[in-house]
Amino acid sequence: MELVTALLLPILLAELYTWLPAISEWVLEFNVRRLCVENREQFRAEWKANLDAFPNTIVKLIHALSYTVAALRINKELFDNNFATIGQKLRYSQNRYLRFPKTQKEHSKNQPNY
């Protein structure tokens, strides 16, 4: 058993090492697809350039995996900003279209004269 392990382990590690660039690219694309369409190309180019700066090591894969957290944070920030914008628009609509007069005088101004 020890002989089989001693022979197979280096082969498996060498095979894993050769697959590291492909796995890193797959992780990168997976995270880019999780972003909104408007930002994908920009982040793909930036993240790809950052990954290309690393040698073909496990560090490259770990860095690609860190983009998972980055994609989550970017989406959360974008969602929060969009949600805040929608909230502002709804408040503006409520104030504009659903405004009720505060006093009797304002109420009588808004009523048509028959």
Secondary structure in CASP SS format (residue, H / E / C, confidence):
PFRMAT SS
TARGET T0000
AUTHOR 0000-0000-0000
METHOD secondary structure of the structure
MODEL  1
M C 1.00
E H 1.00
L H 1.00
V H 1.00
T H 1.00
A H 1.00
L H 1.00
L H 1.00
L H 1.00
P H 1.00
I H 1.00
L H 1.00
L H 1.00
A H 1.00
E H 1.00
L H 1.00
Y H 1.00
T H 1.00
W H 1.00
L H 1.00
P H 1.00
A H 1.00
I H 1.00
S H 1.00
E H 1.00
W H 1.00
V H 1.00
L H 1.00
E H 1.00
F H 1.00
N H 1.00
V H 1.00
R H 1.00
R C 1.00
L C 1.00
C C 1.00
V H 1.00
E H 1.00
N H 1.00
R H 1.00
E H 1.00
Q H 1.00
F H 1.00
R H 1.00
A H 1.00
E H 1.00
W H 1.00
K H 1.00
A H 1.00
N H 1.00
L H 1.00
D H 1.00
A C 1.00
F C 1.00
P C 1.00
N C 1.00
T C 1.00
I H 1.00
V H 1.00
K H 1.00
L H 1.00
I H 1.00
H H 1.00
A H 1.00
L H 1.00
S H 1.00
Y H 1.00
T H 1.00
V H 1.00
A H 1.00
A H 1.00
L H 1.00
R H 1.00
I H 1.00
N H 1.00
K H 1.00
E H 1.00
L H 1.00
F H 1.00
D H 1.00
N H 1.00
N H 1.00
F H 1.00
A H 1.00
T H 1.00
I H 1.00
G H 1.00
Q H 1.00
K H 1.00
L H 1.00
R H 1.00
Y H 1.00
S H 1.00
Q H 1.00
N H 1.00
R H 1.00
Y H 1.00
L C 1.00
R C 1.00
F C 1.00
P C 1.00
K C 1.00
T C 1.00
Q H 1.00
K H 1.00
E H 1.00
H H 1.00
S H 1.00
K H 1.00
N H 1.00
Q C 1.00
P C 1.00
N C 1.00
Y C 1.00
END
